[in-house]
């Protein structure tokens, strides 16, 4: 609490509680992340979104968006990590 982070108490909590275009949110997040992150940091930020999208029938096309947005080194690192973790991308 002293770090200023929000604490949420809920029986049920998820992104479904936030209305809006989640595909657009993901695109903006990955764009910002790619501008400030190393390939490793970009991958750490993108992987959870890619995994979740794979559970949701790839409705947000997160993997292809992350590949399109990332710089050359970020793309290479992300592709290797997705293969290593055997994450479905389509």
N, CA, C and O atoms as CSV, one atom per row, in Angstrom:
chain,resi,resn,atom,element,x,y,z
A,1,UNK,N,N,0.819,-1.196,0.000
A,1,UNK,CA,C,0.000,0.000,0.000
A,1,UNK,C,C,0.862,1.257,0.000
A,1,UNK,O,O,0.522,2.249,-0.645
A,2,UNK,N,N,1.953,1.214,0.709
A,2,UNK,CA,C,2.772,2.417,0.788
A,2,UNK,C,C,3.435,2.773,-0.540
A,2,UNK,O,O,3.931,3.889,-0.696
A,3,UNK,N,N,3.451,1.847,-1.499
A,3,UNK,CA,C,4.003,2.130,-2.823
A,3,UNK,C,C,2.993,2.825,-3.728
A,3,UNK,O,O,3.335,3.203,-4.849
A,4,UNK,N,N,1.780,2.997,-3.276
A,4,UNK,CA,C,0.772,3.686,-4.063
A,4,UNK,C,C,-0.009,2.798,-5.012
A,4,UNK,O,O,-0.774,3.301,-5.835
A,5,UNK,N,N,0.167,1.481,-4.915
A,5,UNK,CA,C,-0.577,0.575,-5.793
A,5,UNK,C,C,-1.999,0.401,-5.281
A,5,UNK,O,O,-2.256,0.402,-4.077
A,6,UNK,N,N,-2.901,0.254,-6.220
A,6,UNK,CA,C,-4.294,0.037,-5.849
A,6,UNK,C,C,-4.487,-1.372,-5.318
A,6,UNK,O,O,-3.831,-2.313,-5.763
A,7,UNK,N,N,-5.378,-1.502,-4.378
A,7,UNK,CA,C,-5.760,-2.813,-3.858
A,7,UNK,C,C,-7.240,-2.995,-4.182
A,7,UNK,O,O,-8.062,-2.120,-3.909
A,8,UNK,N,N,-7.560,-4.137,-4.764
A,8,UNK,CA,C,-8.935,-4.405,-5.150
A,8,UNK,C,C,-9.422,-5.623,-4.379
A,8,UNK,O,O,-8.782,-6.674,-4.395
A,9,UNK,N,N,-10.538,-5.479,-3.717
A,9,UNK,CA,C,-11.179,-6.584,-3.038
A,9,UNK,C,C,-12.417,-6.942,-3.857
A,9,UNK,O,O,-13.313,-6.116,-4.033
A,10,UNK,N,N,-12.462,-8.170,-4.355
A,10,UNK,CA,C,-13.587,-8.555,-5.198
A,10,UNK,C,C,-13.772,-10.063,-5.167
A,10,UNK,O,O,-12.807,-10.818,-5.058
A,11,UNK,N,N,-15.012,-10.486,-5.263
A,11,UNK,CA,C,-15.290,-11.909,-5.413
A,11,UNK,C,C,-14.940,-12.347,-6.826
A,11,UNK,O,O,-14.501,-13.475,-7.049
A,12,UNK,N,N,-15.138,-11.459,-7.757
A,12,UNK,CA,C,-14.916,-11.759,-9.159
A,12,UNK,C,C,-14.318,-10.505,-9.795
A,12,UNK,O,O,-14.894,-9.422,-9.698
A,13,UNK,N,N,-13.166,-10.653,-10.444
A,13,UNK,CA,C,-12.475,-9.492,-11.000
A,13,UNK,C,C,-11.866,-9.858,-12.340
A,13,UNK,O,O,-11.245,-10.914,-12.463
A,14,UNK,N,N,-12.026,-9.023,-13.331
A,14,UNK,CA,C,-11.446,-9.319,-14.635
A,14,UNK,C,C,-11.592,-8.160,-15.593
A,14,UNK,O,O,-12.238,-7.156,-15.294
A,15,UNK,N,N,-10.974,-8.320,-16.759
A,15,UNK,CA,C,-11.009,-7.256,-17.749
A,15,UNK,C,C,-12.414,-7.024,-18.299
A,15,UNK,O,O,-12.694,-5.962,-18.854
A,16,UNK,N,N,-13.293,-8.005,-18.149
A,16,UNK,CA,C,-14.663,-7.841,-18.612
A,16,UNK,C,C,-15.352,-6.695,-17.884
A,16,UNK,O,O,-16.363,-6.182,-18.361
A,17,UNK,N,N,-14.812,-6.282,-16.722
A,17,UNK,CA,C,-15.404,-5.197,-15.942
A,17,UNK,C,C,-15.094,-3.823,-16.543
A,17,UNK,O,O,-15.729,-2.831,-16.187
A,18,UNK,N,N,-14.123,-3.768,-17.448
A,18,UNK,CA,C,-13.726,-2.508,-18.067
A,18,UNK,C,C,-14.310,-2.487,-19.473
A,18,UNK,O,O,-13.961,-3.315,-20.313
A,19,UNK,N,N,-15.184,-1.553,-19.715
A,19,UNK,CA,C,-15.798,-1.490,-21.038
A,19,UNK,C,C,-14.867,-0.779,-22.020
A,19,UNK,O,O,-14.094,0.100,-21.639
A,20,UNK,N,N,-14.953,-1.169,-23.263
A,20,UNK,CA,C,-14.142,-0.532,-24.295
A,20,UNK,C,C,-13.638,-1.550,-25.288
A,20,UNK,O,O,-13.968,-2.734,-25.209
A,21,UNK,N,N,-12.846,-1.087,-26.210
A,21,UNK,CA,C,-12.301,-1.912,-27.272
A,21,UNK,C,C,-10.988,-2.540,-26.803
A,21,UNK,O,O,-9.927,-1.922,-26.899
A,22,UNK,N,N,-11.066,-3.756,-26.302
A,22,UNK,CA,C,-9.881,-4.406,-25.746
A,22,UNK,C,C,-8.782,-4.607,-26.797
A,22,UNK,O,O,-7.597,-4.529,-26.473
A,23,UNK,N,N,-9.162,-4.859,-28.028
A,23,UNK,CA,C,-8.179,-5.007,-29.099
A,23,UNK,C,C,-7.373,-3.709,-29.240
A,23,UNK,O,O,-6.156,-3.746,-29.417
A,24,UNK,N,N,-8.044,-2.589,-29.161
A,24,UNK,CA,C,-7.374,-1.282,-29.225
A,24,UNK,C,C,-6.481,-1.071,-28.009
A,24,UNK,O,O,-5.373,-0.551,-28.142
A,25,UNK,N,N,-6.947,-1.469,-26.822
A,25,UNK,CA,C,-6.141,-1.343,-25.604
A,25,UNK,C,C,-4.850,-2.132,-25.741
A,25,UNK,O,O,-3.774,-1.639,-25.404
A,26,UNK,N,N,-4.960,-3.360,-26.236
A,26,UNK,CA,C,-3.790,-4.225,-26.416
A,26,UNK,C,C,-2.819,-3.590,-27.410
A,26,UNK,O,O,-1.610,-3.582,-27.182
A,27,UNK,N,N,-3.343,-3.067,-28.497
A,27,UNK,CA,C,-2.504,-2.429,-29.509
A,27,UNK,C,C,-1.737,-1.244,-28.907
A,27,UNK,O,O,-0.537,-1.099,-29.138
A,28,UNK,N,N,-2.420,-0.413,-28.150
A,28,UNK,CA,C,-1.775,0.751,-27.518
A,28,UNK,C,C,-0.731,0.312,-26.497
A,28,UNK,O,O,0.360,0.879,-26.431
A,29,UNK,N,N,-1.066,-0.693,-25.708
A,29,UNK,CA,C,-0.129,-1.196,-24.703
A,29,UNK,C,C,1.137,-1.727,-25.367
A,29,UNK,O,O,2.244,-1.384,-24.953
A,30,UNK,N,N,0.982,-2.563,-26.395
A,30,UNK,CA,C,2.147,-3.138,-27.066
A,30,UNK,C,C,2.969,-2.069,-27.784
A,30,UNK,O,O,4.196,-2.154,-27.821
A,31,UNK,N,N,2.309,-1.076,-28.347
A,31,UNK,CA,C,3.029,0.023,-28.996
A,31,UNK,C,C,3.890,0.768,-27.992
A,31,UNK,O,O,5.065,1.027,-28.250
A,32,UNK,N,N,3.315,1.111,-26.855
A,32,UNK,CA,C,4.074,1.797,-25.805
A,32,UNK,C,C,5.189,0.919,-25.272
A,32,UNK,O,O,6.317,1.377,-25.090
A,33,UNK,N,N,4.875,-0.337,-25.024
A,33,UNK,CA,C,5.860,-1.278,-24.495
A,33,UNK,C,C,7.046,-1.428,-25.435
A,33,UNK,O,O,8.193,-1.482,-24.993
A,34,UNK,N,N,6.769,-1.494,-26.728
A,34,UNK,CA,C,7.859,-1.683,-27.695
A,34,UNK,C,C,8.806,-0.485,-27.727
A,34,UNK,O,O,9.994,-0.637,-28.008
A,35,UNK,N,N,8.284,0.696,-27.442
A,35,UNK,CA,C,9.106,1.898,-27.501
A,35,UNK,C,C,10.079,2.030,-26.329
A,35,UNK,O,O,11.115,2.685,-26.445
A,36,UNK,N,N,9.744,1.410,-25.214
A,36,UNK,CA,C,10.563,1.618,-24.010
A,36,UNK,C,C,11.260,0.360,-23.500
A,36,UNK,O,O,11.987,0.420,-22.508
A,37,UNK,N,N,11.050,-0.769,-24.159
A,37,UNK,CA,C,11.497,-2.041,-23.600
A,37,UNK,C,C,12.601,-2.710,-24.409
A,37,UNK,O,O,12.719,-2.539,-25.622
A,38,UNK,N,N,13.395,-3.473,-23.682
A,38,UNK,CA,C,14.353,-4.369,-24.324
A,38,UNK,C,C,13.565,-5.530,-24.927
A,38,UNK,O,O,12.387,-5.696,-24.613
A,39,UNK,N,N,14.187,-6.329,-25.780
A,39,UNK,CA,C,13.487,-7.499,-26.315
A,39,UNK,C,C,12.949,-8.422,-25.212
A,39,UNK,O,O,11.852,-8.967,-25.333
A,40,UNK,N,N,13.713,-8.586,-24.159
A,40,UNK,CA,C,13.290,-9.458,-23.050
A,40,UNK,C,C,12.076,-8.870,-22.332
A,40,UNK,O,O,11.122,-9.588,-22.034
A,41,UNK,N,N,12.110,-7.570,-22.057
A,41,UNK,CA,C,10.992,-6.919,-21.371
A,41,UNK,C,C,9.730,-6.920,-22.243
A,41,UNK,O,O,8.621,-7.117,-21.746
A,42,UNK,N,N,9.913,-6.700,-23.529
A,42,UNK,CA,C,8.778,-6.720,-24.451
A,42,UNK,C,C,8.109,-8.094,-24.436
A,42,UNK,O,O,6.883,-8.204,-24.397
A,43,UNK,N,N,8.921,-9.113,-24.466
A,43,UNK,CA,C,8.412,-10.485,-24.451
A,43,UNK,C,C,7.673,-10.782,-23.158
A,43,UNK,O,O,6.593,-11.373,-23.183
A,44,UNK,N,N,8.239,-10.380,-22.030
A,44,UNK,CA,C,7.589,-10.608,-20.728
A,44,UNK,C,C,6.230,-9.920,-20.681
A,44,UNK,O,O,5.283,-10.463,-20.111
A,45,UNK,N,N,6.123,-8.741,-21.269
A,45,UNK,CA,C,4.848,-8.034,-21.282
A,45,UNK,C,C,3.839,-8.600,-22.263
A,45,UNK,O,O,2.635,-8.551,-22.013
A,46,UNK,N,N,4.316,-9.135,-23.376
A,46,UNK,CA,C,3.420,-9.626,-24.422
A,46,UNK,C,C,2.912,-11.048,-24.181
A,46,UNK,O,O,1.772,-11.363,-24.520
A,47,UNK,N,N,3.739,-11.893,-23.609
A,47,UNK,CA,C,3.393,-13.312,-23.450
A,47,UNK,C,C,2.055,-13.541,-22.731
A,47,UNK,O,O,1.249,-14.328,-23.227
A,48,UNK,N,N,1.778,-12.900,-21.596
A,48,UNK,CA,C,0.484,-13.163,-20.945
A,48,UNK,C,C,-0.711,-12.803,-21.830
A,48,UNK,O,O,-1.734,-13.486,-21.804
A,49,UNK,N,N,-0.579,-11.737,-22.608
A,49,UNK,CA,C,-1.674,-11.347,-23.507
A,49,UNK,C,C,-1.843,-12.353,-24.635
A,49,UNK,O,O,-2.965,-12.664,-25.033
A,50,UNK,N,N,-0.739,-12.855,-25.143
A,50,UNK,CA,C,-0.778,-13.859,-26.215
A,50,UNK,C,C,-1.403,-15.152,-25.699
A,50,UNK,O,O,-2.230,-15.761,-26.378
A,51,UNK,N,N,-1.009,-15.566,-24.502
A,51,UNK,CA,C,-1.592,-16.781,-23.912
A,51,UNK,C,C,-3.092,-16.628,-23.737
A,51,UNK,O,O,-3.861,-17.512,-24.114
A,52,UNK,N,N,-3.510,-15.498,-23.162
A,52,UNK,CA,C,-4.938,-15.294,-22.922
A,52,UNK,C,C,-5.710,-15.297,-24.241
A,52,UNK,O,O,-6.795,-15.871,-24.325
A,53,UNK,N,N,-5.156,-14.663,-25.259
A,53,UNK,CA,C,-5.822,-14.630,-26.563
A,53,UNK,C,C,-5.953,-16.031,-27.146
A,53,UNK,O,O,-6.936,-16.334,-27.823
A,54,UNK,N,N,-4.968,-16.886,-26.887
A,54,UNK,CA,C,-5.046,-18.261,-27.398
A,54,UNK,C,C,-6.179,-19.036,-26.725
A,54,UNK,O,O,-6.733,-19.962,-27.317
A,55,UNK,N,N,-6.524,-18.663,-25.500
A,55,UNK,CA,C,-7.642,-19.308,-24.801
A,55,UNK,C,C,-8.981,-18.749,-25.273
A,55,UNK,O,O,-10.032,-19.343,-25.030
A,56,UNK,N,N,-8.932,-17.596,-25.953
A,56,UNK,CA,C,-10.154,-16.914,-26.393
A,56,UNK,C,C,-10.302,-16.957,-27.919
A,56,UNK,O,O,-10.811,-16.017,-28.529
A,57,UNK,N,N,-9.854,-18.051,-28.519
A,57,UNK,CA,C,-9.984,-18.289,-29.966
A,57,UNK,C,C,-9.303,-17.221,-30.820
A,57,UNK,O,O,-9.733,-16.948,-31.941
A,58,UNK,N,N,-8.238,-16.620,-30.285
A,58,UNK,CA,C,-7.441,-15.634,-31.036
A,58,UNK,C,C,-8.291,-14.464,-31.515
A,58,UNK,O,O,-8.029,-13.895,-32.574
A,59,UNK,N,N,-9.297,-14.109,-30.743
A,59,UNK,CA,C,-10.238,-13.068,-31.156
A,59,UNK,C,C,-9.595,-11.687,-31.273
A,59,UNK,O,O,-10.092,-10.827,-32.001
A,60,UNK,N,N,-8.495,-11.479,-30.559
A,60,UNK,CA,C,-7.856,-10.159,-30.603
A,60,UNK,C,C,-6.577,-10.141,-31.433
A,60,UNK,O,O,-5.956,-9.091,-31.602
A,61,UNK,N,N,-6.187,-11.297,-31.946
A,61,UNK,CA,C,-5.000,-11.408,-32.804
A,61,UNK,C,C,-3.765,-10.769,-32.163
A,61,UNK,O,O,-3.030,-10.021,-32.807
A,62,UNK,N,N,-3.553,-11.080,-30.883
A,62,UNK,CA,C,-2.486,-10.448,-30.112
A,62,UNK,C,C,-1.103,-10.820,-30.645
A,62,UNK,O,O,-0.228,-9.960,-30.746
A,63,UNK,N,N,-0.901,-12.086,-30.984
A,63,UNK,CA,C,0.427,-12.489,-31.450
A,63,UNK,C,C,0.807,-11.750,-32.728
A,63,UNK,O,O,1.913,-11.219,-32.830
A,64,UNK,N,N,-0.082,-11.711,-33.685
A,64,UNK,CA,C,0.249,-11.017,-34.942
A,64,UNK,C,C,0.431,-9.521,-34.709
A,64,UNK,O,O,1.260,-8.892,-35.366
A,65,UNK,N,N,-0.322,-8.950,-33.795
A,65,UNK,CA,C,-0.159,-7.539,-33.454
A,65,UNK,C,C,1.191,-7.302,-32.797
A,65,UNK,O,O,1.887,-6.343,-33.133
A,66,UNK,N,N,1.567,-8.171,-31.862
A,66,UNK,CA,C,2.855,-8.027,-31.169
A,66,UNK,C,C,4.021,-8.158,-32.140
A,66,UNK,O,O,5.018,-7.449,-32.007
A,67,UNK,N,N,3.907,-9.047,-33.105
A,67,UNK,CA,C,4.960,-9.220,-34.107
A,67,UNK,C,C,5.021,-7.992,-35.015
A,67,UNK,O,O,6.107,-7.528,-35.363
A,68,UNK,N,N,3.881,-7.478,-35.389
A,68,UNK,CA,C,3.835,-6.308,-36.268
A,68,UNK,C,C,4.427,-5.069,-35.579
A,68,UNK,O,O,5.117,-4.273,-36.215
A,69,UNK,N,N,4.159,-4.914,-34.297
A,69,UNK,CA,C,4.557,-3.712,-33.567
A,69,UNK,C,C,6.016,-3.754,-33.109
A,69,UNK,O,O,6.707,-2.736,-33.151
A,70,UNK,N,N,6.480,-4.910,-32.677
A,70,UNK,CA,C,7.834,-5.002,-32.121
A,70,UNK,C,C,8.920,-4.649,-33.121
A,70,UNK,O,O,8.744,-4.798,-34.330
A,71,UNK,N,N,10.060,-4.173,-32.594
A,71,UNK,CA,C,11.197,-3.937,-33.484
A,71,UNK,C,C,11.847,-5.273,-33.834
A,71,UNK,O,O,11.414,-6.318,-33.347
A,72,UNK,N,N,12.859,-5.249,-34.656
A,72,UNK,CA,C,13.468,-6.489,-35.165
A,72,UNK,C,C,13.904,-7.427,-34.033
A,72,UNK,O,O,13.582,-8.615,-34.049
A,73,UNK,N,N,14.636,-6.890,-33.055
A,73,UNK,CA,C,15.130,-7.728,-31.956
A,73,UNK,C,C,14.000,-8.233,-31.070
A,73,UNK,O,O,14.033,-9.370,-30.600
A,74,UNK,N,N,12.999,-7.385,-30.843
A,74,UNK,CA,C,11.847,-7.804,-30.038
A,74,UNK,C,C,11.083,-8.934,-30.721
A,74,UNK,O,O,10.647,-9.879,-30.063
A,75,UNK,N,N,10.922,-8.837,-32.029
A,75,UNK,CA,C,10.224,-9.890,-32.775
A,75,UNK,C,C,10.955,-11.219,-32.672
A,75,UNK,O,O,10.343,-12.260,-32.436
A,76,UNK,N,N,12.269,-11.174,-32.852
A,76,UNK,CA,C,13.075,-12.397,-32.787
A,76,UNK,C,C,12.951,-13.044,-31.413
A,76,UNK,O,O,12.727,-14.250,-31.305
A,77,UNK,N,N,13.096,-12.241,-30.371
A,77,UNK,CA,C,13.033,-12.779,-29.003
A,77,UNK,C,C,11.643,-13.322,-28.691
A,77,UNK,O,O,11.506,-14.386,-28.087
A,78,UNK,N,N,10.617,-12.588,-29.104
A,78,UNK,CA,C,9.241,-13.026,-28.853
A,78,UNK,C,C,8.943,-14.346,-29.560
A,78,UNK,O,O,8.367,-15.254,-28.963
A,79,UNK,N,N,9.333,-14.453,-30.822
A,79,UNK,CA,C,9.096,-15.696,-31.567
A,79,UNK,C,C,9.778,-16.881,-30.896
A,79,UNK,O,O,9.185,-17.953,-30.778
A,80,UNK,N,N,11.027,-16.696,-30.452
A,80,UNK,CA,C,11.760,-17.785,-29.784
A,80,UNK,C,C,11.068,-18.205,-28.496
A,80,UNK,O,O,10.947,-19.396,-28.207
A,81,UNK,N,N,10.616,-17.228,-27.727
A,81,UNK,CA,C,9.978,-17.550,-26.446
A,81,UNK,C,C,8.625,-18.225,-26.647
A,81,UNK,O,O,8.271,-19.134,-25.897
A,82,UNK,N,N,7.880,-17.796,-27.634
A,82,UNK,CA,C,6.588,-18.429,-27.937
A,82,UNK,C,C,6.811,-19.887,-28.330
A,82,UNK,O,O,6.071,-20.770,-27.895
A,83,UNK,N,N,7.824,-20.138,-29.149
A,83,UNK,CA,C,8.164,-21.526,-29.523
A,83,UNK,C,C,8.604,-22.326,-28.310
A,83,UNK,O,O,8.162,-23.457,-28.107
A,84,UNK,N,N,9.477,-21.735,-27.505
A,84,UNK,CA,C,10.002,-22.417,-26.316
A,84,UNK,C,C,8.868,-22.822,-25.372
A,84,UNK,O,O,8.861,-23.932,-24.839
A,85,UNK,N,N,7.914,-21.916,-25.173
A,85,UNK,CA,C,6.798,-22.193,-24.258
A,85,UNK,C,C,5.649,-22.950,-24.941
A,85,UNK,O,O,4.657,-23.300,-24.300
A,86,UNK,N,N,5.796,-23.192,-26.236
A,86,UNK,CA,C,4.787,-23.916,-27.018
A,86,UNK,C,C,3.410,-23.275,-26.895
A,86,UNK,O,O,2.410,-23.949,-26.652
A,87,UNK,N,N,3.383,-21.953,-27.070
A,87,UNK,CA,C,2.139,-21.199,-27.014
A,87,UNK,C,C,1.506,-21.220,-28.402
A,87,UNK,O,O,2.157,-20.916,-29.401
A,88,UNK,N,N,0.233,-21.581,-28.445
A,88,UNK,CA,C,-0.479,-21.583,-29.732
A,88,UNK,C,C,-0.646,-20.148,-30.202
A,88,UNK,O,O,-0.924,-19.250,-29.407
A,89,UNK,N,N,-0.472,-19.940,-31.509
A,89,UNK,CA,C,-0.629,-18.598,-32.062
A,89,UNK,C,C,-1.688,-18.549,-33.155
A,89,UNK,O,O,-1.992,-17.471,-33.667
A,90,UNK,N,N,-2.253,-19.687,-33.519
A,90,UNK,CA,C,-3.342,-19.728,-34.503
A,90,UNK,C,C,-4.113,-21.000,-34.379
A,90,UNK,O,O,-5.070,-21.217,-35.123
